[in-house]
Amino acid sequence: CNLQPKDAAKMPESAWKLFFYTLSWSYGIYLLFFTDYPFFYDPPSVFYDWKKGMDVPTDIAIAYLLQCSFYGHSIYATAYMDTWRKDSVVMLLHHVVTLTLIAFSYAFRSGCLDYSGSLSAPGVMGHGHWLLTSTRHPTRLPLCSPLSYRFWFRLYWFPLKVLYATCYSSLQLVPNIPFYFFFNALLLVLTLMNIYWFLYIVLFVAKVLMGQMQEVNDVREYDVEDSKK
């Protein structure tokens, strides 16, 4: 494959994340489009007939289990196993916030159902994109793919579907819903992180288009000169 040593070291991390995101995304697609759940087309339906202690369907409970397991592992992996990058602190915070949202959502049946199965396509694109372009020739990259997918899923669908349902519809349907501000504050933090990572992709595309990159480099990584200081 003609991988550089640095790319070979990152191969297991990216391959594992590609595998999980593909599995998670596929299961999310199944739940949203091949079952009777109307969550995607009618996000407020998450809160229909909501009550404390309500049962969680088995197929959704499986999604909770998958996501909690992954993000619990990711906290440890980001801190001790993965390559340390400029955004690693933000990544750690993201995993903690996401795990908190998923765990509290399940515990309190608060209606913040995990849409990450349908919203993890940027993860599939990002790690699959790296695996397919590790020949390090930026002119071969479909530059718009990671940019458009992250914008479409994280900055368009996420606010339109998730934030609308949790910030507005939840109060309309369940006026006394518990932990309203807690959950929505965490979801807004995730939105800010999505914008943060979107800007990294914009920076990468801009550098390639302006000819400032002669090979494919992750703009989140520290320069060799900086790492020696």
C-alpha positions as CSV (number, residue, x, y, z in Angstrom):
1,C,0.0,0.0,0.0
2,N,3.1,2.3,0.1
3,L,2.0,3.6,3.5
4,Q,4.3,6.0,5.3
5,P,5.3,4.9,8.8
6,K,3.2,7.6,10.3
7,D,0.2,6.5,8.3
8,A,0.8,2.8,9.1
9,A,0.7,3.7,12.9
10,K,-2.7,5.3,12.4
11,M,-4.1,2.5,10.3
12,P,-5.5,0.4,13.2
13,E,-7.2,3.4,14.8
14,S,-8.9,4.5,11.5
15,A,-9.8,1.0,10.5
16,W,-11.5,0.3,13.9
17,K,-13.4,3.6,13.8
18,L,-14.4,3.0,10.2
19,F,-15.8,-0.4,11.2
20,F,-17.7,0.9,14.2
21,Y,-19.1,4.0,12.4
22,T,-20.2,1.8,9.5
23,L,-21.9,-0.6,11.9
24,S,-23.5,2.2,13.9
25,W,-24.6,4.1,10.9
26,S,-26.1,1.0,9.3
27,Y,-28.1,0.2,12.4
28,G,-29.2,3.8,12.7
29,I,-30.5,3.7,9.1
30,Y,-32.3,0.5,9.9
31,L,-34.0,2.0,13.0
32,L,-35.0,5.2,11.3
33,F,-36.1,4.0,7.9
34,F,-36.9,0.3,8.1
35,T,-38.9,0.1,11.3
36,D,-42.2,1.8,12.4
37,Y,-40.4,4.6,14.3
38,P,-41.2,8.0,12.9
39,F,-38.3,9.8,14.5
40,F,-36.6,11.0,11.4
41,Y,-39.7,12.4,9.6
42,D,-41.4,13.5,12.7
43,P,-38.7,14.3,15.4
44,P,-41.3,15.6,18.0
45,S,-42.7,12.0,18.0
46,V,-39.8,11.2,20.4
47,F,-41.9,12.9,23.1
48,Y,-45.3,11.6,22.2
49,D,-46.9,9.8,25.2
50,W,-43.7,10.3,27.2
51,K,-43.8,9.3,30.9
52,K,-41.2,8.6,33.6
53,G,-40.0,5.1,33.7
54,M,-41.4,4.2,30.3
55,D,-40.0,1.0,28.7
56,V,-37.2,1.3,26.1
57,P,-37.8,-1.0,23.1
58,T,-35.1,-3.7,22.8
59,D,-33.8,-2.5,19.4
60,I,-33.3,1.0,20.7
61,A,-31.7,-0.3,23.9
62,I,-29.2,-2.2,21.7
63,A,-28.4,1.2,20.1
64,Y,-27.8,2.7,23.5
65,L,-25.6,-0.2,24.5
66,L,-23.5,0.1,21.3
67,Q,-23.0,3.8,21.6
68,C,-22.3,3.7,25.4
69,S,-19.7,1.0,24.9
70,F,-18.0,2.8,22.1
71,Y,-17.8,6.2,23.7
72,G,-16.7,4.7,27.0
73,H,-13.8,3.0,25.2
74,S,-13.1,6.1,23.2
75,I,-12.5,8.2,26.3
76,Y,-9.7,5.8,27.3
77,A,-8.4,5.4,23.7
78,T,-8.2,9.1,23.1
79,A,-6.3,9.7,26.3
80,Y,-3.9,6.8,26.2
81,M,-3.9,5.0,22.8
82,D,-4.6,7.4,19.9
83,T,-2.2,9.8,18.4
84,W,-2.4,13.1,20.3
85,R,-3.6,15.9,18.1
86,K,-4.5,19.6,18.4
87,D,-8.1,18.7,18.9
88,S,-7.6,15.8,21.3
89,V,-8.8,17.8,24.3
90,V,-11.9,18.7,22.4
91,M,-12.3,15.1,21.3
92,L,-12.1,14.0,25.0
93,L,-14.8,16.5,25.9
94,H,-16.9,15.4,23.0
95,H,-16.8,11.7,24.2
96,V,-17.6,12.6,27.8
97,V,-20.5,14.9,26.7
98,T,-21.9,12.3,24.3
99,L,-21.6,9.4,26.8
100,T,-23.3,11.6,29.5
101,L,-26.1,12.4,27.1
102,I,-26.7,8.8,26.1
103,A,-26.5,7.4,29.6
104,F,-28.8,10.0,31.1
105,S,-31.2,9.8,28.2
106,Y,-31.6,6.0,28.9
107,A,-31.7,6.4,32.7
108,F,-34.4,9.2,32.7
109,R,-36.2,8.3,29.5
110,S,-35.9,12.0,28.7
111,G,-36.6,11.6,25.0
112,C,-33.1,12.6,23.8
113,L,-32.9,9.5,21.8
114,D,-29.6,8.8,20.2
115,Y,-29.6,10.0,16.6
116,S,-25.9,9.4,16.2
117,G,-26.5,6.3,14.2
118,S,-27.9,8.4,11.4
119,L,-25.5,11.3,12.1
120,S,-22.3,9.3,12.1
121,A,-21.9,9.3,8.4
122,P,-19.2,12.0,8.7
123,G,-17.3,9.5,10.8
124,V,-17.6,6.9,8.1
125,M,-16.6,9.4,5.5
126,G,-13.7,10.8,7.5
127,H,-12.0,7.5,8.4
128,G,-12.9,5.8,5.1
129,H,-11.6,8.9,3.3
130,W,-8.2,8.6,5.1
131,L,-7.9,4.8,4.4
132,L,-8.6,5.4,0.7
133,T,-6.4,8.4,0.2
134,S,-3.3,7.4,2.2
135,T,-1.3,7.5,-1.0
136,R,-0.8,11.2,0.0
137,H,-1.7,12.8,-3.3
138,P,-4.1,15.7,-2.5
139,T,-4.9,16.2,-6.2
140,R,-6.7,12.9,-6.1
141,L,-8.9,13.7,-3.2
142,P,-12.7,14.3,-3.6
143,L,-12.3,17.5,-1.5
144,C,-16.0,18.3,-1.2
145,S,-16.9,14.9,0.3
146,P,-15.9,15.3,3.9
147,L,-16.9,19.0,3.8
148,S,-20.3,18.4,2.4
149,Y,-21.1,15.4,4.5
150,R,-20.1,17.0,7.8
151,F,-22.1,20.1,6.9
152,W,-25.1,18.1,5.8
153,F,-25.3,15.7,8.8
154,R,-23.8,17.7,11.6
155,L,-24.7,21.3,10.8
156,Y,-27.9,20.8,8.9
157,W,-29.7,17.7,10.0
158,F,-28.6,17.8,13.6
159,P,-30.1,21.3,14.4
160,L,-33.1,20.7,12.1
161,K,-34.0,17.3,13.6
162,V,-32.5,17.0,17.1
163,L,-32.2,20.5,18.4
164,Y,-35.6,21.4,17.1
165,A,-37.2,18.4,18.9
166,T,-35.3,18.8,22.2
167,C,-35.3,22.6,22.5
168,Y,-38.8,23.4,21.2
169,S,-41.0,20.4,20.8
170,S,-40.2,18.8,24.1
171,L,-41.6,21.8,26.1
172,Q,-44.7,21.9,23.9
173,L,-45.5,18.2,24.4
174,V,-44.1,17.7,28.0
175,P,-44.0,21.1,29.8
176,N,-42.4,19.6,32.9
177,I,-39.9,17.4,31.2
178,P,-36.9,16.8,33.6
179,F,-33.4,18.0,32.9
180,Y,-34.5,20.2,30.0
181,F,-31.7,22.7,30.4
182,F,-29.1,20.0,31.2
183,F,-29.7,18.0,28.1
184,N,-30.0,21.0,25.7
185,A,-26.9,22.6,27.1
186,L,-24.9,19.5,26.3
187,L,-26.5,19.2,22.8
188,L,-25.5,22.8,22.1
189,V,-22.0,22.1,23.3
190,L,-21.9,19.2,20.7
191,T,-23.1,21.7,18.1
192,L,-20.2,24.1,18.8
193,M,-17.8,21.1,18.5
194,N,-19.3,20.2,15.2
195,I,-18.6,23.8,14.0
196,Y,-15.1,23.6,15.4
197,W,-14.3,20.4,13.4
198,F,-16.1,21.7,10.3
199,L,-13.6,24.7,10.3
200,Y,-10.7,22.2,10.4
201,I,-12.0,20.6,7.2
202,V,-12.5,24.0,5.6
203,L,-8.8,24.8,6.5
204,F,-7.7,21.5,5.0
205,V,-9.6,22.1,1.8
206,A,-8.3,25.7,1.6
207,K,-4.7,24.7,2.0
208,V,-5.0,22.1,-0.8
209,L,-6.8,24.5,-3.2
210,M,-4.1,27.2,-2.6
211,G,-1.3,24.7,-3.1
212,Q,0.0,24.9,0.4
213,M,0.0,21.1,0.9
214,Q,2.2,18.9,-1.3
215,E,1.0,15.8,0.4
216,V,-2.0,14.7,2.5
217,N,-1.5,15.8,6.1
218,D,-4.0,16.0,8.9
219,V,-4.2,19.6,9.8
220,R,-5.1,18.6,13.4
221,E,-1.6,17.0,13.9
222,Y,1.3,18.9,15.4
223,D,4.2,19.8,13.1
224,V,7.3,17.9,13.6
225,E,9.1,21.1,14.6
226,D,6.5,21.9,17.2
227,S,6.6,18.4,18.7
228,K,10.3,18.8,19.3
229,K,9.9,22.0,21.3
